[in-house]
Amino acid sequence: MDTSYYLKMLVEDMHSATVATLGADGLPQTRIIDMMLYDAQGVYFLTARGKAFYDQLMQQRYVAISASKDKRAVSLRGCVRNIGSEKLDEIFVYNPYMQDIYPDDTRSTLEVFRLYEASGEYFDISDPAHVRRDSFTLGGGETTERGYFVGPDCIGCKLCYSVCPQKCIDISQKPVVIDQNRCLRCGRCAEICPKRTIEKRG
């Protein structure tokens, strides 16, 4: 799937996401924020200027977000930029409940933030015996290779397959190959490998 598929899921299907920043004490802080819009430039959300969340966004300019629904999850980590009132009217059109929260001219306290240059992950356990995972990027975000990978010293003993919860290791070849789109990243394969040739990346 492409990035727009996952952004549509995040904004239109899941909508409310947990957003993490660092608090004034330097420790992680989370809150639930509605993801209002998306386009090729990023994902848009808003907050009021008087909130601590606003100050954190302005200072840190980086967030991590996660949303889930029906055993599917979308996560993003990336840069945020304050774009002021740009997109504000559009947000109120597409999210009419906001008109009751901030009626008339009280919306003037709100400012819109764009999440851009982000790396994302989709994780689906709606079919527990066949999980699905995918990575994607937004606006030029960096792609980081994550997961467990089998090195050239594999002897084809198949012990990794025997302990894999999802049986997502192709043992018909040597070295064996882990299907990254189905891997839980639990690490059992690396723990049992007699040659210690399975490495964790990312």
N, C-alpha and C positions, 0 to 999 in steps of 0.2 A: 504494500500500500504506500501511497505517497503522503507527504507531510500534510496536505490539505485534508485528507481523510481523517487523520488523527486530530487535527485542530477543530474540525467540524464536530467530531465526537466530544471533544473537551468542552467546547463552547455551547453547543446546542443540545447535547444529550446529557452530559454530566453537569455542566454549568457552574456549580459551586466547587471551589478547589481550596485545599489547604495551602497557604502561602507562608513560606518560612523566610525570616530575616534574622538579624542579630539584634537583641535588645540592648538597652543602654548599659546593661551589666556585662555585655559581651557574650551572653548565652543565647542559644537558639530560642526564637519566639515564633509561634504560629498563630494564624487566624484564618477564618473561612472568608473567601472573597469570590464574588461572582465574576466569571470570565464573560465579558459582554459582547465582544466582536472578535473576528479574526479576518485577516486578509494576507496577501503575499508579503506584507511588511512585518506582520507579527500578530500577537494576541493582545487585546486591549482590556483593561480593567480600570477602576477609578477609586479614589478615596478623597476624603475631605482634608483640607489643608491643616486643620487643627488637631489631627490625630497623630499619635506617635508613629503609626505605620507610615504616614506621609513623610515624616522626618527621616525614618530609616531608609525609605526608598530613595530619598534625595541624597542622603549621605553615602549609602552603600552601593546603590545603582546595580544591584544584583539580587536575584531571588531564586528560590527553588519552589516549585509548585507540584502538587499531586492531586488528582481527582479520581474517583472510582464510582462505578455503578454496575450492578449485575455481574460482579466478579471480573470486571474489566477495569484497567487502570491506565491513565495517561500521566506521565511525569515530564516536567521540563525544568532545566536549569539554565539561566542565562541573564543577559544584561537587560536593564529596564531604563526607559527614558521618559521623562515628563514631557508630554506634548500639550499641556495646558487644556484649553477648551476644545481643541481639535477633536472631532469625532463625538463630542458630548451630545449634540442634538441627535446624531444617528444612534447613539447608544440608547437614548430615551425613547426613540421610535421603536427599536427592536426589543427593548426591555421595558414595556409600559408600566410595570409595577414600580419602577423607579420614580414615576410621577407622583405616586402616593407617599413615597418616603421623603422626597425632596420636591414639594409642590412649588409652583410658580417660580419666583426668582431665587428661592433658597438653593437651587442647584448651582448657583454661582460660587459656592464654597468648594465645589468638586473640581478635581483636576484628573485628567486621563493619563494613564501610563501605558506605554507600549513595551511588551516583552519581545525582545529580538535577539539575534545572535545566540541562539539557544540550542542545546542538545536535548533530545527527548527520547523517551522509551514508552513503549506500549506493552502491557502484560495482561494476558487473558487466561483465567483459570475457570471459565464457564464450563468447559469440558475437562474435569480434573485429570482424566487419564491422558489427555493430549493438550497440555498447556501450549500457549503460543506467545512468543515474545518478538518484538521488533524494535529497531532503533531508527531515529530520524533526526534531521536537523532543521532549524528554522533560521532564515536570514543569514546564512553564512556561518552558523555555529559550527564548532569543531566536532568531528566524529572521533570518538574514542573507542578503540576495540576493547570490549569487555567480555569476560567469561573465562572458561577453562579450555585450553588448547593442548592437543597432544603433540609432543615433540618427536624428532626422528629416531630416538632410542627405543620407541615402542617395540615390544617383542610379540605383540598380538596375543597376549595371554587371556584376554577377554574378562579379566577380573573387574575392570571398570564397568563393563556392561552388566555384570552380575549384581552390582550394587546400585545401579542407576535407577532412581524412582520412575523416570519417564521412558526408560529404554530408548534413549535418543542418541545412542552411539552406534555408528555404522562399523560393525566388526568384520565386514566382508573384505576389508583392505587393511594394509599395514603401512604406515601407522593408521590406527583407527581414527575415525573422524566424529567429533561431537557436533550434532545439529544445534547451532546456537539459537535458532528460533524456537526450540522446544526445551532447551536446557533450563533447569531451575537454579543453576549456579550454587548448588548445595555443597559441592566440593568433595563428595564421597569418592568420586573417581580418583581424584588426586591423592586422597588419603590411603587408598588401597594399592595404588600403582607401585609394583615392586622396583621399577626402574626410576621412579620419581621424575618421570618425563612429562607429566601433565602439569602445566603451569597456569596460574591465575593471572589474568591481565586486566588492567583498568581498575 
